Each structure stands twice: as C-alpha cells, then as structure tokens.
Amino acid sequence: MSPRPKIALDKNTIMLAAAELANEQGSEYVTLALLAKKLNIKPPSLYNHFDGLPGIKRELAIYSLEKLYNSLAKEAQGKSQGDETIMVLSQAYLTFARRNQGLYEFALAAPDPADETVNDAGKKIVDLVISAIQPFGLKEEEAIHAVRGLRSLMHGFASLEQKGGFGMPLDLDESYQLAVTAYIHGLKK
C-alpha cells in the first residue's frame, strides 16, 4: 500500500480535517496526534498554522459558532419575525446539533471572556434570536432571559437526544416541536 499523497496544508484544510475528526469521533478526539495522522503529516507541522492544541480548539469554537450562525441565518432568511422565525431557528439548531455532534460541542464551549473573536461569533447568534423575538415586545433584559430560556430548551433537547436520553417510543421531532410551541406561547403575555 503506497502512502497517501501529501495535501497542501493551510489553516482552512486543517480546520476542515479537525471538524471532520470532531464529528466522526467526538470533540475529545481532536488531538494533535490524531489530527496529524488524519492529514498524513507530523504533529509539529500543525504549529506552523496554530498555537498548538489550544489554538486549534479556539479556532474550532469560532468555526463552529460561525457554521451554526450561518445555518440559523439561512433558515430564518425571508421569514417573518415571531412564532415562525423562532420555530425555524429552533429546528435549524437541532438539525445542526444532529449533523455536527462534535462541532456542536465546540460551539457550546464557554469562551474566554477576553477573547473578542469567540465572543463576537456567539453574539451574532444571540442577536439573531433577539431579532426573532422582537414582536413579543420584551424589554432588553426580558429578551436576554428569553434567549437564555430558548437556548436551554434547544440545548437540553439536543443533549438528551445525543446521549440517548429519550427512551419512550414517541416521535422526537413532535416532542421538540411541542416544547418549542409551548415556549413561544409562554412569550405571549
């Protein structure tokens, strides 16, 4: 068996390989050794592009948040704000978590409060959801609480589903839709 041909190594190629590794095996398997093996390179070559494993994980968090934001924004585009947008956003969120289990974990990692790039990537998602709930007439503080509530609902459901926490033979998509619908009704005072 001949060795794989070398590929052009750049930051984007490494990110895509790291994302594949995360989604195929889980976020905990994104290591310098496994990533280098996947790319058919020696681990020290990764230092030419990143500040070690912490640098790769930081970039994966940004990449994941941007990918999640793009998924949400794409689905929300052209929808009227309010009920319809919240339902579409919540479905896009769950779809992202289902299709990108490893990246999803990186999107949830609590960023370093001093890291503006990671925080800005997360803030775009928050701003998108705040925009969607504007028709409910919530004050600024109430809107933040509402976003936290929706995120908790979406993340809780996605996490329980990924861990096999729903054992009853009921349609999961229907359960999720009912939960989001109940949340939306709770926003209407």
C-alpha positions in Angstrom: 0.0 0.0 0.0 1.5 3.3 -1.0 1.4 6.3 1.3 -1.3 8.9 0.7 -0.1 11.8 -1.4 0.7 15.0 0.6 -2.0 17.7 0.5 -1.5 21.4 0.5 -1.5 22.3 4.1 -3.1 25.6 5.2 -5.3 26.8 8.0 -8.6 26.0 6.2 -7.5 22.5 5.3 -6.6 21.8 8.9 -9.9 23.3 10.2 -11.9 21.1 7.9 -9.9 18.0 8.9 -10.4 18.9 12.6 -14.1 19.4 12.1 -14.4 16.0 10.4 -12.5 14.4 13.2 -14.7 16.1 15.8 -17.9 15.0 14.0 -16.7 11.5 13.3 -15.2 10.6 16.7 -16.2 13.4 19.1 -14.6 16.6 20.3 -12.4 14.8 22.8 -10.6 13.1 19.9 -9.4 16.3 18.4 -5.7 15.9 19.4 -2.6 17.0 17.6 -1.6 13.3 17.1 -4.9 12.3 15.6 -5.3 15.4 13.5 -1.8 15.0 12.1 -2.5 11.3 11.4 -5.7 12.3 9.5 -3.7 14.8 7.5 -0.8 12.4 6.9 1.7 14.9 8.5 3.8 15.0 11.6 2.3 16.8 14.6 4.9 19.6 14.7 3.7 20.7 11.3 0.5 21.9 12.9 2.4 24.5 14.9 3.2 26.3 11.6 -0.5 27.3 11.5 -1.8 27.2 15.1 -0.7 27.8 18.6 -0.8 24.1 19.5 -4.0 22.3 20.5 -5.5 25.3 22.4 -5.2 27.4 19.2 -6.9 24.7 17.2 -9.7 24.3 19.7 -10.2 28.1 19.8 -10.4 28.2 16.0 -12.8 25.2 16.1 -15.0 27.1 18.6 -15.1 30.1 16.2 -15.6 27.9 13.2 -18.5 26.0 14.9 -20.2 29.2 16.1 -20.0 30.7 12.6 -21.3 27.5 11.0 -24.2 27.4 13.5 -24.9 31.1 12.9 -24.9 30.6 9.1 -27.3 27.6 9.4 -29.7 29.6 11.6 -29.5 32.8 9.4 -30.1 30.8 6.2 -33.2 29.2 7.6 -34.5 32.4 9.1 -34.0 34.4 5.9 -37.2 35.7 4.5 -39.3 34.5 7.5 -41.5 37.0 9.4 -40.3 37.6 12.9 -42.0 36.0 15.8 -43.5 32.5 16.0 -42.4 31.3 12.6 -38.9 32.5 13.0 -38.4 31.0 16.4 -39.7 27.7 15.2 -37.4 27.8 12.2 -34.4 28.8 14.3 -35.1 26.1 16.8 -35.4 23.4 14.1 -32.2 24.6 12.4 -30.4 24.5 15.8 -31.5 20.9 16.4 -30.6 19.9 12.8 -27.1 21.4 13.3 -26.6 19.5 16.6 -27.7 16.3 14.9 -25.5 16.7 11.9 -22.4 18.1 13.6 -22.2 16.4 17.0 -18.5 17.2 17.5 -18.7 20.7 16.2 -21.8 21.3 18.3 -19.7 20.6 21.4 -17.1 23.2 20.4 -19.9 25.7 19.8 -21.0 25.3 23.4 -17.6 25.6 25.0 -17.6 28.6 27.3 -15.3 31.1 25.6 -12.5 33.0 27.3 -14.3 36.3 28.3 -11.3 38.2 27.0 -11.4 36.6 23.6 -13.4 39.1 21.5 -13.4 37.0 18.3 -15.1 34.0 20.0 -17.5 36.3 21.9 -18.4 38.1 18.7 -19.2 34.9 16.9 -21.5 33.9 19.8 -23.1 37.3 20.0 -24.2 37.1 16.4 -26.3 34.1 17.3 -27.8 35.9 20.3 -28.6 39.0 18.2 -30.3 36.8 15.6 -32.6 35.3 18.2 -33.3 38.6 19.9 -34.3 39.9 16.5 -36.7 37.0 16.1 -38.4 37.6 19.4 -38.8 41.4 19.0 -42.5 41.1 18.0 -43.2 39.9 21.6 -42.4 43.4 22.9 -40.0 42.3 25.5 -37.7 44.8 27.2 -34.0 44.4 26.8 -33.4 42.4 30.0 -36.5 40.2 29.4 -35.3 39.5 25.8 -32.0 38.2 27.2 -33.8 35.9 29.7 -36.0 34.7 26.8 -33.0 33.9 24.7 -31.4 32.0 27.6 -34.6 30.1 28.0 -34.8 29.1 24.3 -31.1 28.2 24.3 -31.6 26.0 27.3 -34.6 24.3 25.8 -32.8 23.6 22.5 -29.5 22.5 24.1 -31.3 20.4 26.6 -33.2 18.6 24.0 -30.2 18.2 21.7 -28.0 16.9 24.5 -30.6 14.4 25.8 -31.2 13.1 22.3 -27.4 12.7 21.6 -27.0 10.8 24.9 -29.9 8.5 24.2 -32.0 10.1 27.0 -35.3 9.7 25.3 -36.3 6.0 25.6 -40.1 6.1 25.0 -41.3 5.3 21.6 -42.7 8.7 20.7 -41.6 10.9 17.8 -38.8 13.1 18.9 -39.4 15.8 16.3 -43.0 16.1 17.5 -41.9 16.3 21.1 -39.4 19.0 20.2 -42.0 21.0 18.2 -44.5 20.8 21.1 -41.8 22.0 23.5 -40.9 25.0 21.3 -44.5 25.8 20.7 -45.1 25.9 24.5 -42.1 28.1 24.9 -43.5 30.5 22.2 -46.9 30.6 23.9 -45.1 31.5 27.2 -43.6 34.6 25.5 -47.0 35.9 24.7 -48.1 37.7 27.8 
